[in-house]
Amino acid sequence: MAQTDNKKFFENLTGAGKAIAVLTSGGDAQGMNAAVRAVVRMGIYVGAKVYFVHEGYQGMVDGGDNIKEATWESVSSMLQMGGTVIGSARCKDFRTHEGRLKAAHNLVQRGITNLCVIGGDGSLTGANIFREEWSGLLAELVQQGLIDEEAAQKYSALHIVGMVGSIDNDFCGTDMTIGTDSALHRIIEVVDAIMTTAQSHQRTFVLEVMGRHCGYLALVSALACGADWVLIPEMPPEDGWEEKMCQKLSATRSRGSRLNIIIVAEGAIDRNNKAITSEHVKNLVVQRLGFDTRVTILGHVQRGGTPSAFDRLLASRMGVEAVLVLLETTANCVVSLCGNQSVQLPLMECVQMTQEVQKAMDEKRFEEAVRLRGRCVSYVLFVTCGVAIGVSDFNVAVLNVGAPAAGMNAAVRSAVRVGISEGHKMFAVNDGFEGFSKGQIREIKWADVGGWTGQGGSLLGTKRTLPAKHIDKIAEQMRKYNINALLVIGGFEALECLLQLCEARSSYEEFCIPLCMLPATISNNVPGTDLSIGADTALDAIVETCDHIKQSASGTKHRVFIIETMGGYCGYLASVGGLAAGADAAYIFEEPFDIRDLQSNVEHLTEKMKTSIQRGLVLRNENSNENYTTDFIYQLYSEEGKGVFDCRKNVLGHMQQGGAPSPFDRNFGTKIAAKAMQWITKKLNESYRKGRVFANTEDSACLLGMRRRAMVFQPVVQLKDKTDFVHRIPKEQWWLKLRPLMKILAKYKTSYDVSDSGQLEHVVLNRPKESEAMAAI
């Protein structure tokens, strides 16, 4: 009962009498429209008036038709659009006192005292100045006779919530900014395409990506495509870097590679703050190595295109959170993402730390700049650039288990290379534990995993076979190859495999070694982690297909689409995919439904079709209900919707499991595999006794997963009580809390627990110390 009493529901909050304005400012970023849509619909849902401010701060200064009241229907079909539909502009007028006075007058005329600003640090700094001057501006307006004292009293305080929209991911206080993931998609699409032509002609390509002051795009794209060299502004190369780079490129070619990829951030500099241009890098390679070299400058293509599933989800969550902040508090904050959790941070603390980064770079305090950037940058540098080769006598085997998932190969590559860097001898096992029992084991070297990051599926091969039935043969192979540690990358079956190996320890000493599992499954149904490798790629496939399906009805009025997704009994893909695609409903096993729910949804869609919104989208998880099948729901909707709308159905099938991995999955797989290998090294050193490894404690067999804000190692035996083995899902799933958002944004009446909503924190508390930069990942 105590837990129930602590819950706080958003339906007890009201926006009646409040007016919220939403604007986008600065450079555009994919996902801004999703954020605008979420603010508008959540604001209207709670009874507030919501206004668009067109053309950013310029529209606020100019007033008139630039500030328009938004309706529910005015944001339909915005979710999948890139850029910003309400426009953005650089505004010199707003930088002046006179301009801000005009803006204040335009807002007060409409009773607007709540401002949602989607932009970068410059836009948010401008908003903060506006807020600080607000009372003075109103006093001036009273003095000039433009407003009366009553209005000045009624609208005496301006409340601001910021959401960071920037493809550069250059804002301190959030792990990801809106638009970054989509920009990475554009970059990786180009790099993957360029690699094919580079390989054909044995060329070196120098790619210049955006990032005048921040190297995040360059770093992560270099990691995601396995680039040979990367140059970023925060960490200029040491003197003599030209020779080292050429040696690296030459060594790569000597190992049999037919291409080289160098990624340069547009703001890359050397230790003397002198620019390093892509053309300069090209000339170096041509003059010193004689390689056929080309330069590709990606430019504004990185800002274009439709937003990725990740950006749609991030923007939708942040937009809803922003409205909740305005309903509950008078805080002046930025809504941010930390790990997998939303947090609220004081606006100016974030801006000041962002500005400190540039100051540190200007003063050549580059290590400080990297530290201020946060936990991602220094770690990615470690994985991308490599470390000194260590020395050990340990043999570590890596294998894939269960269904293939995009990103598995990136994880294997990272594990192999980090393991070799740690000094271990790495062994690859083909076809999971079935291949293990047959001796399909071989040593795998550094060059063997070249080019693996962009490959979908499982290059090692994977099977669902559990080890129990082959335990004798597997133990024999462990002895034969003297395997001292095991890294298992896979889905729910991988968890079952580790549990079986733990049980076998009492009979087989060979399994008394460090055992580590990395979750990799599109279903995202592994207990102990919020996210699994492969799920993001599957969501992208679902969302892209839903976009195409909805577009196919652009010339057809009143049509509802029923889409079946994969996931077994886990409704993650249907629920989160539905939120990202703008679905009206998503049927899942975890939330039982009956014929009355189906009828209610049909009635809701019937009402919807009477407005200008003429398309509906319903998702169904494949095992949501054995009786209410996709065919049944399709036939029911078709019959009940006669005369109002017609229906179409689509079963997405295994297309969700295929394709090249998304940048997120490549990056996520690389990072957690590297962290797993560090853990394995630590455990091997701790448990090495008298010429052998002996690890038989609970914490020597762990799953590494993302839990809320951090990567956490959890003993697999402790996960047994948290698992529904019959339906192969965790007993508690975080994403179920997102389901009300989909219903709210589709205009269903629902209950939404906001007690777990982000609380105001201080950004200074989130600064990682240099010694903790690695541990934080």
N, C-alpha and C positions, 0 to 999 in steps of 0.2 A: 504493500500500500504506500509505503514511503516513497518508492520510486515513482508511482503514479502521481503522488502529490507534487513531486518536483517537476513534473512535466509542464510545459508552457505551450499553448496552442495559438497559432497565428490568428485563428478566427475570433479570438478574444481581443485582437488588436483592430483598430479601425482607422481608416484614412479619411473618414468623413470630415469635410471642412478643410482638407489639405489640398494644396496644389503642388505638383511635382513637374519640373521641367527637365528634359533629358537632351543632351547635346553631345556631338562628337567633335573633337578638336585635334588639330595637328595632323600628322600623317595618317592616312587611312590604314586600316588593318582588317584582315578577314576575321569575321566573328563579331565585329561592331554591331551589325544589324541584329544578330541574335541577342546581344545585350540590350539593345534598344527595345526589341520585341518583348523581352522578359520584363523590363522596367514598366513598359506601357501596360502590359496585360496584368501584371501583379498589382500595379497601382490602381487600375480600374477595378480589379477584382475586390480590393479592400475598400472601395468607395471613394478613392481620391480622384481629383481631376489631374490628368496628365497632359503635358504640352510637349510638342516637338519644338526644338529650336533649330531651324535650318541654317546651314552654313556656319556652324560653330559660334564663336564669340561675335563674329561679324553680324550674324543674324540677330543676336541678342542686343547689339548696339543699334542696329537699323530698325528693329521692331517690325510693326506692321504684320504683313502676311508671313514673315519669317518665324513668327511664334504662333503656332496653331494647335488647337486642342486635338489630341489623338483619340481615335476610336479603336475598339477591339478589331474591327475589320481592316483598319488602315495599316496594320502590321502583319497581315496575312501574306504569305509567300515571301517574307523577308528573310526567313531563316537560312535559306540556301544561297543567298546572294552575297557576293564579295563586296569589298569597299564599304561605303556607308550611304544608305539611301537618303538620309536627311542632310547629307553634305558636310563638308569640312573645309575650313579656310584659315589661312594665317591672317591675324587681325592686328594691324598696327593701332587702330583706334582704341581697342580695349586696353592697350598698354598705357594710354593717357587717362588722366583723371576725368576729363570731359567725356571720354568714351564710356567709362565705367558709370558715370552719372546717368548717361542716357540709358545704359543697360538696366540700372537699378529702377529707373522710372518705368521702363517697359515691363519689368517683372512685377512691380508693385501694382500697376494698372490691372494686371490679371490675377493678383493675389498670390503670386508664386513666391514662396519662401523656402522651397526645397529644391536643390539642384543636384542632378546626377550628371557628372562630367566623365566622359569616356575619352581618354587621351593619354599623352605622355607626361613627363615631369614638368615641362613648360606649361602645358594646359592646366595641370593641377596646381602649380605655383600661382598662376593667374587667378584661379578660383579662390585660393586661400587669401590673396591680397584683396580680392573683391569682398570676401566675407569679413575681413578685418576692418575694411572701410565702410561696411554696410550702414552702420548707425550714423556715421558722419554724412554719408551720401543722402540718407533719408532726411537728415536735418537740413541739408542744402536744398533738397527738393521742397521741403516745407517753406523754407525761407523764400524760395523763388515762386511760391504759390502754385507749384505743379501738383502737390498732394496736400491733404490737410493733416492736422495733428492726429486725428483719429486713425487715419491710415498708417501714419508713422508708428503709432503705438501698436496697432494690430499686427503689423508686419515688421516688428522691431528686430527680429533675429533671422539671419540667413543660415540654413543648414546645408552642408555640402558632403556628398559621398562620391569618392572617385573610384573608377575602375580603369585599370591600366590597359590601354590599347596601343601596342607597339610591336612591330614584327621583330625588333632587335633584342627583346628581352633584357632591356638595359635599365630596368627600374628596381632598385633595392627594396626588399620587403616582400617580394612575391617570387615563388619558384618559376612561374610561367606567366607571361603577359598574353592578353588576347591577341591572336594573330601570329604568334611565334611558330606554333606547330604547323599552321598552314603554309607559312613561308618556307619552313623546312621541307614540306611536301614538294613545293615548287622546285627547290634546289635539288632535292634527291631525284626527282623525275628527270631533271636535266642531266645530272651527273650520271645516272644509270644509262641514259641514252648516249651520252658522250663516251662512256667507257667502251661501248660496243665499237664505235668508229675508231677510237684510239687504239683498241686492240687489233683492229684490222690492219692499221697502217704503222703499228709500233710507234705511236706518238706519245708525247708528253703534253698534257693539257694544264694550263694555269687558269683556274676559275676565280673570278672576283665576285664576292658576295657582299651584300649590304652589311653595315656595321661600322659607322663612322667613329663611334666611341666605344663600342662593345663588340667583342669577338665571339659572342655566343653562337650565332648562326654559323660562322666559319668553323668553330670548334666541333659543334655537334654534327654538322654535315660531314666534316672530315672523319669523325668517328664512325658515322653511319655508312660511309662509302669506303672506308679503309684507305683513306688518302695517304700518300707518302710523306707529305709535309704540310704544315699549316702555319700561317702567320697572322697574329692578332695584335690589337693595340695594347691590351692590358699586360701582356708579357712579351716584350720585344726580344728577339733572339740575341744570344751572346755575340760579341765581336768574333768574326771569323765564321759566322753562320753560313755564308755562301759556300765555303769549302765543304762544311759538314753536310749541307743539303745535297750538294752534287755527289758526294760520296754515298749518301743514302740512296739517291736515285740510281746510281750506277750499280750499287749492291743489289737493288731490287731487280734490275734488268739481268744481272749475272745469275740470279736464281731462277731465271726462265720467264719472268714476267714480260709481257709485250707492251706494257703501258705504264705511265706514271701520272698521278694526279696530285697537283699542288693547289691548295685552297688559300686564298688571300682575302682577308677582310679589307674593305675599302679604306679603313682607317689604320691599317697596319703601319707600324713605325719601328725604327731601330732604337738602340739605347741612347741615341742623341736626339730623339724625337724627330728624326728625319723620315719622311714618308717612304714606305716600300711599296712601289706600284707593281701591278701585275705585269706591265710591260718590262719593268726592270728585272723581274724574276725570269721572264721569258728569255731576255737577252743573256742573262747569266747562264741558263741551261744551254742555249745555242752556242755561246762562245766557249764554254768550258767543257761541254760534253758532246756537242755536235748533234744532239737529239733533235728530230723533227718536232717542233713545239708550236702550239697554238694557244691563243688567249681567248677566253669567253667571259664577257662581262654580263652577268645576269640582269642587273638593273631592276627596273620596276616590275618585271615579270614576277618577282618575289612577293610583291604586294597584291598581285591579281589572283583571279580564280575563286572558286567556291571555298568556303571555310571547311576545314577538316572536322570530323566527328568530335575530336578532342576540343577544338576551339568553340564549337557550338555548345558543348556541354559546359565548358568553363564559363563562357559568356552567359549562358542561361542561369547557371548557379549563381554567378556574381550579380546578375541583374536582379534576381529575386532577393538575394541577400541585401543588396543596396536599398531596396524598398523597405525591407524589414528594419534596417538600421534607421531609416528616416521615420518609421512609425514608432520605434521604441526609444530612441535616444536623441540627444542634441549633439552627439559626437561629430567632430569634423575629421573624417577618416577615409582611408583607402581600403576597399575590400580586396583581400589578397588570397593567394593559394599557398599553403605550406604542406608539402607532401601531398596528401589526398584530403586535406581539411581546409575549410575556409576560415580565415581569421580577419580581424579588423585591426588596422594599425593607424596611428596618428599620421595624418597626411604629411605634415611638414617634417616629421622625423624621417619618413621614407625619402622625401625630396632632398633633404639635407645630406643623407647618406649617399644618395645617387650623385649629388654634386661633389661629395668628398672623393668619390672614385676618380672623377675627372681631375680634381685638384691633385690627387696623389700621382696620377699619370703625368700631369704637367710638371710636377716637381721630381719626376723620375723615381718615385717610390712605388715601383711596379709590384713588389710582393704585397705591399699594403693594398694596392688596387685590386689584386686578385682576391685577397682576403675579404675585402669589403663587398666584392661581387657576390659572395656567398658560397654555398657548399658545392655547387655544380662545377664551377670553372676549374679549380685546382685538380679536381679528381679526373675530369675529362682530359686535362693536359697529361696527367699521369698515364692514362690508358693509351692516349693517342701517340705520345712521343716515346713511350717505352721507358724502362728503367734498366739499370745495370744487371747483368746476368748473375744470379746467385749460384750457390753450390749446395747440393743435397744428394742424398742417396735414395730418395723416395720415388716410387712409381705411383702415378695417379691416373686412374681410368675415368673416362667420361663417356656417357651413353644417353640416348634418348629413349623415352618410354611413352607409350600411348599414341594418341592421334597426333599427326604433324601439326605444328603451329608456326606461323610466320615469326621469325625472330630466334628460333631455335639455333640456327646456324651462326647467327651473330654471337649468341651466348657460348657456343662451342669454340668459336674462334678466339673470343676473349679469354675463356678458360685455358685454352692451349697456350696462348702467347703469354699470359700472366704466369701460368704454371712454369713455363720454360724460363721466364724471367726470374722466378723464385728458385730456379735451379733443379726443378723436378724433371723426371722423364715422363712424358705424357703419352698415354695409350688411348686410342679410339676403339670403341666397341660398336660393331655394326649390328643392326636389327635388334636392339634392346637386349633383354636378358635371355631371349631365345638364341640370339647370336652369341652371347656370352657363353652359354652352355656348350655351344658348338666350336668354341675357340676362334670366333671371328674377331680377333683382337690384333691390333697392329700399333706400332709406335707411330706417333704423328708429330711432325716437325713444324717449325715456324712457317715455312713456305707452303706447307700442305693446306693451310686454311686461308691462303690469300684469296680475296674476292668473295669470301663467304657471307659477308654482312648483308649483301643485297639479294641473296638467294632465298626463295621461299621454300616451304616444306622442310624436310630433314635430309640433309646430304649423308648423314651417318646411317640413315634408315631407322625406322622405329616400329616396334610391335607392342601389342597390348599384353603379351604374355607375362605372367607374374613369376617370380623366381622359385616359389615353393615347390613346384612340380619338377624343377631341374636343380634343386639345391645342391645335390652331391656333385654334379658336373660343374656347377658354377664355382663351388669351393675348390674343386680340382684345378680349374683354370686360374683362380686367384693365387693358388700356390705356385702353379707353373710360371706365371708372369710376375710373381711377387708383388701383387697389387697392394699398396699401402693405404690408399684412400680412394673413395668412389664419389664422383659427382654425377647425379642423376637429374636429367632435365626432362620434365614431362608434366602431365596433368594428374588427374585423380589416381590413375594407376600407379604413378610414380610414388605417391604417398603410401599406397598399399604395398608397393615393393619394399620401401624402406622399413615399414612395420614388420614385414615378413623376415627381412634380413636381421632386424633387431631380435626377433623371436628365435632366430637360428643361432644367435651368438652363444647360447648355452651349450650347443652341440658342435659348433664350428668356430674354432679360434680365428679362422680366416676373415670372419666378418667383424671381429673386434678391432675395427679401424674407424677413422673418421668417415662418416657418411653424410653427404649433404644433398639436399634436393632444391632445385629451382622450379617454381611453378610455371608451366608453359602449356596453356590450353586456351582455345578461343572461347570456351564456355565460362571461364573465370569461376569455376566451381570448387577450387581448392581451399580448404580451411587454412587459416593462419596467414592469409594475404588478402589485401583489398584488390590487387591487380595481378594478372598473370600475363606472361609473354604471349603475344598472339591475339589477345582480346581486342586491342586497339585496331589492329589491321582488319579484323572481322567487322568491327563497328564501322570502319570506313567503307567496307564493301557493302554493308547493309544500307548505310546512309546514302551512298552514291546511287545504289539501285533504286531506293525509294525516291530520290530526286528525279531519276529518269522516268520512273513509273508515273509520278505525279505530273511530270511535264508532258507525258504522252496524252494526258487528258486535258491539255490546255485548250484544245478546240472542242472539247466535249463537256457539256454542262451536267452537273449533278451525278458524280460518280464516286463510289467508295471502293477502295482497294483493301483486300485482305491479304496480308503478307505473313508467311510462316518462316520463322527463324530457327536456327539450330540451338543447341545448348543442353540437350538431354532434359533433366528435370530442373535445371537452373535457368531462371528467367532473366539473367543479366542482359543478354543480347537483346531480347525483346523489349525490356524496360528502358535500358539506357539508350538503345538504338531508337526507341520510340520517342524519347525526350529529344534526342539530337535531330530526328527527322520531322518533328512536329506532328506526331501521331495523336489521334483522338482517343485511342485506347490500346492497351497491351495486356493480353491474357497470359497469365503465368501460373505455374504450379504452386508457388509459394503463397499466392493470394487467391484462395478458392473462389470460384464464381459459379453462378447457376443461371437458369433460364431467365430469371427476373433481371439479372445484371445485363444479359444480352439484349433483352427487350428495352431496358433503360437506355442502353447505348444506341440502339436503333432510333429511339425517340429523340435522343439528343442530336443525332446526325440529321434527322428529319427537320428539326428546328434550325440547325445550322444551314441547311440547304436553302432556307427561306431568305438568308442574307446574301451578301455578295460572295461569300465563301462557298465554292461549289464543288470542292473536292474533299474527300475524307480518307483517312489512312488508319487502318487497324492492324496491329501486329499480334501474332500468336506464337508463343513458344511451342516447339514441336511436341513436348510431353506435358503440356499444361493441363489437359484433361482427356481421359481415354474415350469419353463419349462425345464431348463437344469438340469434334475434330475440325480441321480447317475446312473440309468439305461441308460439314454440318453448318458451321458459322456462315460460310459463303451462301449456302442455300437459304438459311434463315434470313439473312440480310437481304438477299435478292427478293424473297417473297414479301417480307414486311416493308421493304422500300419501294414496292411497285407504285408507279405513278409519281414518285418523288425523286428517286435515284436508282441507278443500276449498279451492279457489282462486278468486280473482276478479282481474281485470286492469283497468287504467285507464290510458289515454294522456292525459296532461294537456294536451298541445298548446299552442296560442297563448294560452291563458289566462295562461301564465307571462310573456307579453310585454306584457299589457295591465294596465289598472287605474291608479289614482292612485299616484304615487311615494311610497315610504316616507319618513319623516322623515330617515333616514340618507341616502338618495339625493338628497333635496332639499338637505340640508345639504352633502353631499359635492360635488354638482354645483356649488352656489353658491360654495363655497370654492375649488375648483380652477380654476373659470373666472375668478374674480377674480385668483387668483395668475397664471394664464396671461396675462391682460391686462396685469398689471404687468410681466411678462417681455417681452411684445411691445413695450410702451412703452420699456422699457430698450434692447431691441435696435434699435428704430427710431431712438432718439436716438444710439446708437452707430454705426449704419450710414448715417446721413443725410449724404450728401456732395454738395455742389454741386447742390442742388435735386432730388436723386433718392435713392432707397433702393438700396443695393447690398449685399446679404447673400448670400454664396456660400460660407460656411464650414460645416463639419459642425454646429457648435453653433447655427446659425441655423435649423435644422429639427429640432425636438425634440418628444418625447412627454413629457407631464407625468403622472407616476404615483406611487402610494403604494408605497414600497419599505421594508419592515420598519417603521422608526420615522419616516420623514420623507417629504415630498413632494420628488421629484427630477425635474429636467429631463434627459432622455437623448436624445442625437442619434439620429434614427431609423436612420441608416446603420449605427450601431453595434449596432442590435438585429437586423440581418439574420442574423448568425451565431448568434443565440440563438433563432431561429425555425424551426419546422418548417412550411414553406409548403405542403407537400402536404396535411397534416392541419389546417393553420391553428390551430396551438397553439404555445405557448412550449416550448422543449426542456426547461426546468426549471420546475416548478410547486410553489410553497411548500405548497399545501394538501394535497399528497400525504402530507405528514407527519402530517396529521390523520386519515388513513384508519385507522391502527391504533387510534385512540381509539374509533371507531365499533365496531370488531371487539371491543375489550376490553369495552366497555360492553354488548355483545351476547353476551359470554361465549365468544368464540372464542379459541383459543390463537393468539397472534401475536407478532411481534417489534416492538419499539418503541424507536427511537433517541432517547435523551434527552440526547445530548451538546449539542444546541442548546437545551436547556431553560433557562429564565430563571436568571440568576446574581444573587447578592445584590449590590445596588448601593446607592448613597446618594442619597436624594431631593434633597439639596442640590445635587447635580451636575445635576439636571434642571431647576433653576429657570431660566426664560428671562430674559435681560436685557431691559429695556424696548426697546432698539434692535433686539433680535432677535425680538420678539414676532411681527412680521409674517413674518419669514423662516422661523420655525419651522414655520409651516403649509405 
